[in-house]
Amino acid sequence: MKIAFLSAGGLAPCLSASIGALIREYHVKLPDADLIGYLNGYRGLLLGNSISFPDNAHEHSNTLMKYGGSPIGNSRVKLTNVENCVKNGYIEEGENPIEVAAEQLKKDGVNILHTIGGDDTNTMAAELVHYLSENDYGLTVVGLPKTVDNDVFPVARSLGADTAAEQGSIFFENIANENTTSTRQLIIHEVMGRHCGWLTAATAKKYRERLDGKSFVDSMLISRKRWDVDAVYIPEEDLNFEAECERLNKRMADKDGINIFLSEGAGIDTIVNEMETEGEEVPRDDFGHVRLDEINPGQWFAEKFKEKLKADKVLVQKSGYFARSAAPNKFDLDLITKSAALASDKALDGKSGVAGLDEDNNNEMSLIDFNRIKGGKPFDTEKEWYQQLKLEINQ
């Protein structure tokens, strides 16, 4: 029995740990299995680049659980984007990436493939399963859902999201001290989240919880309100810019500084429309997603707010790479361990799908059919904790 691992897409605080947890599961359940890892996601699979794990890999599983990043690397390669695969030299002209990837799995004698990634990673895995079944090759693929955005249908909580929120709050805990460097200071904390505001909201919540554990001295101008969050902007909610400027101007006069938590996808349609109207080219990746790092939403909002709030100094800081590269916290380690246990059990039973907390099954850990997996799940802004967060911030 040969079992392969592949991690793809952007980083999340779960990749290394997921591989470690799966290695540990298979050492108990199938100790004689051969384990390999495809390097840099689907890129490595297309090119046939892989490494064999040592026989004693299980002895190092606990070390893998303590690291961020991915020991076997990631990449953003879409197997259905033939033109891009040819352009980058992953396949030859006239070849089908799905077929090339499938033939490589057959050549390597892989029986089970574990994909660790978001909706794009796992929908590509579904394509492989379908192709191989149609061509009489039995391959079981069980994915693990990772994304810091927590935006995969119907997964209640994706691996790494909680850690990313926690790390983003730690990041801003230091950045917030910059409010002491200037009068009328505007700080924008740009958080990852293309379509979903969950991470921004959760980061703001965790940051305010950290403030609960700090001491403040109002008489020495170290007051909680100066360090607190003044606004949270997410893609799911419309922004009344003029009304917000009026509200924030009053707060600026009161506390001499404003702290905004901004989802990178908030207002992106407005920004893109403005670029297209002015004849500018909108940069997009191989999946057709707008390259948010090149558009720089935080800076766009900073320029708009600076004028309206008459800010003396503006600081835009992004916690994305800091947060997504972290090692998993206890919550995520527990979730990773449970996911790996189910994923390995189902794989050995020959059942393909994604091991995750299923919103359509009372948030129970379940094997979710690949056909039910898709991205772009919006954050439910009616969540009680979020409504309470907004109430406290806006009062």
N, C-alpha and C positions, 0 to 999 in steps of 0.2 A: 504494500500500500504506500503510495506517495502522496504527500499532502503539501500543497504550495500556498504561499502567502503573498499578498499583493496589497500595497497601500497606495492610495492615489488622491489627487486633488490637493487642496491646501492642507497645511498642518492643523492638527487639533491635539489637545492634551490627552491623547488616548492611544495613539498609534503604536508606539513602542510597548506600552503596557498591554495592549490587546494581543500583540504577538507573543509577549511573555506569558500571558494568561492562557493562550491557546496551546503554546508549547507545553505548559504545565499540565493542561488537561489531557493532551495526547500521550504524555509520558505515563499517565496512569491508565488511560483507556486503550492505548495501542502503542506500547513502548517500542515495538520493532519497526514502526513506520519511518519512512524516509521523509525528512522535512527540507523543503527548499524555499527560497524567497526570490521573487522576481524583482530585479533592481529598477527603481524609479518607475513604479507602477506599470501601466499598460505599455509604456515605451519599452521597458525591459522585456515584457512578454513578446512584443512584436519583433524585437531584435534578438530574442533568445538569450538575454543576459540574466543569469540567475546565480545564486550561491547555494551551496549545500550546507545545512546547519550541522554542526558537530553532534556526535552521538550523546555528548554530555550537555547538550543545549539546555536541558531542564535545570541543570545546576546553576545556570545564570538567569533563569526566568525572573527571579526576584530583583535582579539588577535592572533588567529591562523595564520592570514595573515602576522604577524610580526615575526614569528618564522621559523627557519630552522628545519631540521630533520623531523620526522614523529611522531605525537602523538600516532598513532596506531602501529608503528613499521614496520620493513621490514625484509625480509629474501630472500635468493636465493634458492628457491625450484622449481624444474622443474617437472611438473605433469606427463610428459611423461617418466621421469627417474624412473621407477618402483623400480629398485634395490636400488637406493639411498633413496627413500621414505621408503622402508622396513627397510633398514639399520639404518635409523635415528628414527625409531619407529613412523613414521607418519601414516603408514598403516600396516595391517597384511599381512603375507605371503599369496599370492594368490589373493590379492585384486588389483583392478585397481584404481590408484590415481584419474583419471578423474571421474570415477564413484563415488568414495568416496566423492570427492569435490562436485559433482553435487547433490548427495543425501543429503549432508549437507545443501546445498542451498535450496533444497526442504523442508527439515525438518524445517529449520528456516523460511520458507515462504517468501523467498526473491523474489521480483518481478524485481528489478533493481539492477545491480551490477556495480559499478564504479571501474575500475582498473587504478591505477596511476603507470606507470612504463615504461620501455623501450620495445624493440621489443620482448624479451623473455616473459615478463609479459603479453603483449597483444596478443601474439600468443597462449599462454596458455588460455587466455580468449576466444579466438576463438574456441579452442578445447571444452571448456565448453559449449559454445553456440551451437555448432554442436551436441554434445552429448545430451543435454537437448531437442533440437528440434526433434532429432531422437526418443526421448522417451516421446514425447507428454507433455513436461513441458515448458511453455512459460517463458523464462527468457531473459530480455534485458540487454546486457552488453555494456557499452560505456566506452572506455578507454581514458585516457589523456596521451600524450606522454612526458615522462621525460627522459632525459639523458644529462649529462653535455658534452658528446662527440659530441652531435648534429649529430648523425650518423644513424638516422632511416629513411628508405625509406617509403613513399615519403614526409616526413615531412620537411618543409623548415626550421623551427626553433623549436627545442624541448624546453619544459619548463625547466627553470633553467640554460640553457647553457650560456645566456648572463651574468647572475649574477656570474656564476663560472669563466668566463673570467675576469670579473671586480675584483673579489676577489683575483684571482691569480695575477693580476697586483699589487694590494695593498700589497699582501704577498711579492712579489719580491722587492717592493719599499724599504722595510726595509732590506731585505737580501742583496741587492746590496751594502749597506753601508759596508759590510764585505770586500769590495775591499780595504779598508783602512788599513787592518790588516797585509798585507803582500806584498812583491814584487812578480811579476809574479803570480798573483792570478788567478785561474780558478774557476769560479762559474757555476755550471750546475743546471738550474731550470727545474726539471722534472715535466711535466704536464700530467694529465690524458689524455688518448686517445689511445685505443688499436689498432684500425684499421683506425681511422680518426684523421687527424691533425688539424681539425677546431679549437678546444679549444686552442691548443698551439699557433696557428697563431693569433687567436683573443686575447689571453692573451698578447702576445707580442705587438700587435697593441695598446691595451688599456694601457699597461705599457708605451709605448712611448708617448702616448697622455698625460699621467700623467706627464711625463718629460717636456712636452711643458708648463706646468703650474708651473714649478719650476724655481728658480733662481740659477745661477751658477757663480762662481768666478774663472776664469781661473788662475788669478795671485796668488790665494791661493790654487791651485791644485784641485779645485772642478770644474771640467770641465764636460760638458755633455757627451763627448765621453767616459769618464771613466765609467759613469753610464749607457751608452746606451747598446742596444742589439747587439751582434756581429754575432750571427748565430741562425737560426731557423731550426730544423730538425724534419721532420714529416714523417709518414709512406708512404705517397703518392709519395715521391721524393727519388730517389736514392742518396746515399751519396758517393761522391768521396773522400774517407778519406784522401788520400795523398795530393790531391789538396787543401782540406780544411785546412790541417795542414800547408801547405805552406802559404796560405792566412792568417791564424790566427797567425802564427809566426810573420809575418810582423806587424800585429796589436798589438800583445803582446809587441813587441819592441817599438812601438809608444806610447801605453797607459798603459803598465805595468799591464794589466789585461784583462781577457776575460769573457764575459757573454753569456752563451749558453742557449737557450730555447729548451728543448728536449721533444718531445712527447714520452710517455712511450712505444709506439708501434714501434717507429722508430728503424729499425735495428733488430727487434725481431727475424726475420727469421735467420739472421746471428748468433745471440746468441744461438738460439735453435739448429741450425745445429752444432755449435761448441760443445754444451753440449752433444748432441747425439753421435757425433764423438768420444768424450772422454768417452763415456759409462755412462754419468750421466743421472739420471732420471729427466725428465721435469715435474715439478709439475703442475697439472691442476685441475680446479674446477669441480663441478657437471655438468656444461654445456659443458665441454671439453675445456674451455678457459685456456690458459696458465696463471698461477698465477704470474702476473707481479711483485707483491710486493715481492715475494720470489726470483725471478730471479734477480731483481734489475737492470734494464737497465741503470739507471743513473750511478751507480757505475761501471758498465762494461765500459761505455764510458769514465768515469773519469780516469780509469786505462790506457786506450788506449791513451787518449789525454795528460795525465800528462807526459808521457815519450816523446811524440813527441813535446810538447810545452815547455818542460823543466820547468814545473810549480813548483814554490816553495811551493805553498799551493793549495789544491783542496777542494772545498766545494760542496757537492751535497745536494740540498734541494728540497723537494716535497711539492707542494701546494695543492695536491688533497683533503685531508681530510679537510683542512682549507676552501677550495673553495666550496666543495660540501655540506658542512654543514651549509652554510650561509643562512640567510633569504633573500628572493627575492628582487631584486632592482625594480625600477619603471617600467622598460621595461618588466620584467617578471611578475610583478603584473598585468599590463595591459593585457598581453597575457593570464595569468591564468584566469582573469576575463572573457575575451571573450571566452576562451575555456570552462569554466564551464557553461556559458550561453548556448552555443550551445549543450554541452553534456547533460545538463538537459532537454533541449527542445526535442532533439532527443530521449532521454530515455523515456520521457513521451509519445512520439509518437510510442514507441515500436520498434525503429530502433536501431540496434546494429552496432558498429564500433568504430573508434577512432576519436575524435574531435581534429583537428589540421590544421595547415597551409599546404595546399595541393600543392606541387610543380607542379602537373599535372593539377591544376586548378587555374593557375595564382597566386599561393600562397594565395588563399582565405581560410578563415576559413571554413572547410568543414567536413562532416562525411566521413571518409575514411574507405573503406571496410577492414575488418581484413585480407583478403587474399592479400591485397596490402602492408601490413606492414611487413617489414623485416629489420634486422640490417646490420651493416657493410657498410653503405653508406660512400664512400670516400669523402674527402673534395675536392671541385673543386678548384684546384690550379691556374686556369685561372681567378679567380675573380680579378677584377681590384685593389681592395684594398690590396690584397695579393701580387700582382705583384709590386705594389708601395712600399709595406713594404720591400720586398726583395731588390728592387732597392736601397732604402735608406740605408738598413743595409750593403749591399755589396759594396757600393761606396767608 
